[in-house]
């Protein structure tokens, strides 16, 4: 808001509407959270989650969707034949619709979840529209609204306290970057509208940095070898042996 006010004052001064632009000191922004989850870490966490929430976690880790977007999925948003999940316009933070295709293992988890919902429908004797309803209790069949307590408990049990579900979104972006998925395609999957925000989620781990140095070292070695061969050839020419 302060940056917006400063810009408005500067435009006003430029157009002669403001006589003096006061100095505005912008507040220091908090550094964005840089947490992410590796696949082995996620496997450790989901071992402590019920099957339906394990499915939610793998969708988040694969597609980078927000928790609310996943929990708000309805049966008509799941296309098992095409292997896709859809978010209807208005169902996401940016209000845009979205479609994403699932790898076979995650699709299998979604298929199993749909079967669990079918069983719950038969048990309760009524139609359940939510893909991830509460499975038991007084509110059984109602859409889940929050999983924070269950998630935090599972993360602590996996000896990963402090890991947030939203870290899966950063993890998905990082994996897509590592897989060289075109950024325009990745943003359509995750739902990021701004490339600046997307880049903030493209976290590089210490292992990534070490791997980059290893690759550069390999390249340097190759170049050094080629240069060395050139020197040898020059020496042979100078000595008249070539």
SEKE-558217 format. One record per residue: residue in three letters; x, y, z of N, C-alpha, C in turn. Coordinates in steps of 0.1 Angstrom, whole numbers, plus 5000, padded with zeros to 4 digits. Layout:
N
ALAXYZXYZXYZ ...
This chain:
242
UNK500849885000500050005000500950135000 UNK502050125008502850245008503550274994 UNK503950164988504550184974503550234965 UNK502250194966501250244957500950394960 UNK500950434973500750574976501850654971 UNK503150604972504250684967504150704952 UNK503750594945503650604931502550704927 UNK501450704934500350794931500750944933 UNK501550964944502051104946502951144935 UNK503851064931504751094920504051124907 UNK503051044904502251074892501551214893 UNK501051234906500351364908501251484906 UNK502551464911503551574910503851594895 UNK504051484888504351494874503251564866 UNK501951544870500851604863500451744869 UNK501251794879501051924885499851924895 UNK499451804899498351804909498851804923 UNK500151774925500751764939501951854939 UNK502051954949503152044949504351984955 UNK504251894964505451844971505151694974 UNK506151614970506051464973506851434986 UNK506151404997506851375009507651245008 UNK508651235016509451115016508751005023 UNK508550895017507850775022508850665024 UNK509050615036509950505038509150375038 UNK509550295029508850165028509250075039 UNK508249995044508549895054509349785048 UNK510249725055511049615051510149495050 UNK510149435038509249315036509949195043 UNK509049115049509548985054510048895043 UNK511148835045511648735035510648625033 UNK510348585021509448485018509948355024 UNK508948265028509348135033509948055022 UNK510947985026511747905016511647755018 UNK510647715026510647565029510047485017 UNK510547365016510047275006510247135012 UNK509647035005509546895010510146804999 UNK511046715002511546624992510546504992 UNK510646424982509746304981509946214992 UNK511146174997511246085009510646145021 UNK510746275023510146345034508646335034 UNK508046355022506646345021506146205024 UNK506946105019506545965022506545945037 UNK507445995044507545985058506246045065 UNK505846165060504646225066503446155063 UNK503246115050501946055046501745915053 UNK502745855058502645725066501845755078 UNK501745875083501045905095499745975092 UNK499345985079498046045076497045935071 UNK495745965073494745875068494745875053 UNK494245765046494345755032493845875024 UNK492745935028492246045020493146165021 UNK493746185032494646305033495946275027 UNK496346155027497546115019497346155004 UNK496146124999495846154986495946314983 UNK495346384993495346534992496846574992 UNK497746515000499146565000499846534987 UNK499546414981500246384969499746474957 UNK498546514958498046604947498746744949 UNK498846784961499546914964501046904960 UNK501646794963503046784959503346774944 UNK502346714937502446694923502046814915 UNK500946874918500446984910500747124916 UNK501047134929501347264935500047334938 UNK498947264939497647334942497547364956 UNK496847474959496647514973495647414980 UNK495747404993494947315001493447334998 UNK493047464998491647494996491147454983 UNK492047464973491647424959491447264959 UNK492247194966492047044966490847004974 UNK490647064986489547024994488247064988 UNK488247164980486947214973486547134961 UNK487347034957487046954945485746884947 UNK484946874937483646804937483746684927 UNK482846594928482946474920482946504905 UNK482246614901482246644887483546704882 UNK484446744892485746794888486746694885 UNK486446564888487346454886486946374873 UNK487946364864487746284852488746174852 UNK488246054857489145944859489545884845 UNK488645894835488945844822490145924816 UNK490046054817491046134811492246154821 UNK492146114833493146124843493446264847 UNK492346344848492546484851491646534862 UNK492146644868491346724878491146864873 UNK489946914875489547044870489147134882 UNK489547264881489047364890488147454881 UNK486847474886485947554878486347704880 UNK486047784870486247934872485547984885 UNK486348054893485848104906486248014917 UNK486847894914487147794924488647804929 UNK489347904923490747924927490948064932 UNK492148084938492448214943492448324933 UNK492848294921492748404910491448394902 UNK490548304907489248294901489248234887 UNK490348184882490448124869490247974870 UNK489647914859489547774858490947714855 UNK491047584858492347514856492047364854 UNK492947304846492847164844494347104845 UNK494446994851495746934853495646784852 UNK496546724845496646574843497546514853 UNK497146394858497846334869498746214864 UNK499846194870500646074867499845954872 UNK500145834867499345714870499345684885 UNK500445704892500345664906499445754914 UNK499445884912498545984919497145954914 UNK496945934901495645904896495045774903 UNK495845684906495445564914494945594927 UNK495645694934495145734947493845804946 UNK493645894936492345964934491245864931 UNK491545764923490545654920490145584933 UNK491045554942490745484954489945574963 UNK490245704963489445804971488045804966 UNK487845814953486445814948485645684952 UNK486345574952485745444957485345454972 UNK486245524980485845544994484645624996 UNK484545734987483345814988482145744984 UNK482245654973481145574969480645484981 UNK481545434988481245344999480545425010 UNK481045545013480445635023479045675019 UNK478845695006477445725001476445615004 UNK476945495001476045375004475745365018 UNK476745395027476545385041475645485046 UNK475745605042474945715046473545725039 UNK473445665028472245665020471945795014 UNK472945875010472745995003473946034995 UNK473646124985474746164976475746254983 UNK477046234980478046314986478846374974 UNK478846504973479446574962480946604963 UNK481346604976482746634978483646514975 UNK484846544970485846434968486546404981 UNK486646494990487346475003486346515014 UNK485346435016484446465027484946415041 UNK484346455051484646395065484146255064 UNK485046155068484646015067483745965078 UNK483646035089482945975101482446085110 UNK481746055120481246145130479946215126 UNK479546315134478246375132478246445118 UNK479346495113479346575101479846485089 UNK479846355090480246265080479546305066 UNK480446305056479846345043480046485039 UNK480146575049480346715047481846745042 UNK482046845033483346865028484346905040 UNK485546855039486546895048486847045046 UNK487147115057487447255057488947285060 UNK489447195069490847225074491447095078 UNK492747085076493446965080494746995089 UNK494847115093496047165099496547085111 UNK495547045120495946975132496446835128 UNK495746765119496146635115497546635107 UNK497746735099498946755091500146775101 UNK499946875110501046905120501446785128 UNK500446705132500646585140501446485132 UNK501146465119501846375111503246425108 UNK503446555106504746605104505646585116 UNK505046605128505846585140506246435142 UNK505246345139505546205140506546155130 UNK506746225119507746195109509046265112 UNK509146335124510346405128510646525119 UNK509546585113509646695105508746815110 UNK508946845122508046955128508247085120 UNK507147165119507347285112507047285097 UNK506947165091506647155077505247195075 UNK504947285066503547325063503047255051 UNK501747245050501147185038501547275026 UNK501547405028501847505017503247485012 UNK504147415019505447385014505447295002 UNK504347215001504147124990504047204977 UNK503447324978503347414966504747454961 UNK505547494970506947524966507647404961 UNK507447294967508047164963507647134948 UNK506447154945505947114931506647204921 UNK506747334924507447434915508847394913 UNK509547354924510947314924511047194915 UNK510247094917510346974909510046994894 UNK509147084891508847124877510047194871 UNK510747284878511947344874513047244871 UNK513147154880514247044879513946964867 UNK512646934864512246854853512246934839 UNK512647054840512647144828511247164821 UNK510247154830508847184824508847334820 UNK508447364808508347504804507647594815 UNK508147704818507547784829506147824826 UNK505847854813504447894810503447774813 UNK503947654810503047534813502947514828 UNK504047524835504047494849503147594856 UNK503147724852502347824858500847794856 UNK500547734844499147694842498647584851 UNK499647494854499347384863499147434878 UNK500047514882500047564896499047674899 UNK498747744888497847864890498447994893 UNK499848004891500448124894500248214882 UNK499848344884499648434873500848524871 UNK501648544881502748634880504048544880 UNK504948564870506148494870507048534882 UNK506948654886507748704898507348614910 UNK506148594913505648504924506148364921 UNK505948314909506348174906507848164909 UNK508648254905510148244907510448234922 UNK509648304930509948294945509748154950 UNK508848074943508647944948509647844942 UNK510447884933511447794927512747794936 UNK512547724947513547714957514747624953 UNK515947664955517147584952517647534966 UNK517847404967518347344979519847344979 UNK520447304990521847294991522347184981 UNK521547074980521846964971521847014957 UNK520847104953520747164940522047234937 UNK522447314947523647404944524947314943 UNK525047214950526147114949526147044936 UNK524947014931524846944918525247034907 UNK524847164909525247264898526747274897 UNK527447274909528847284909529447154902 UNK528847044906529346914900529246914885 UNK528046964880527946974865528847074859 UNK529047184866530047284860531447224860 UNK531747154871533047084872533246994860 UNK532246914857532346824846532546894833 UNK531847004831532047084819533447144818 UNK533847194830535247254830536247154827 UNK536047034832537046924830537046894815 UNK535846884809535846854794536446964786 UNK536247094790536847204783538347204785 UNK538747174797540247164800540847054792 UNK540146944791540746834783540846874769 UNK539846944763539946984749541047084747 UNK541147174757542247274756543647214757 UNK543747114766544947034767545346974754 UNK544446914748544646844735545146944725 UNK544547064725545047164716546447214718 UNK546847224731548247254734549147154729 UNK548747024732549646914727549846924712 UNK548746944705548846954690549747074686 UNK549647184693550547294689551947264692 UNK552247194703553647154706554147064696 UNK553246964691553746874681554046944668 UNK553147044665553447124652554747194653 UNK554947264665556247334667557447244666 UNK557247124671558447034671558546964658 UNK557646984649557646914636557346774636 UNK556646734647556246584648554846564643 UNK554146664639552746644634552746654619 
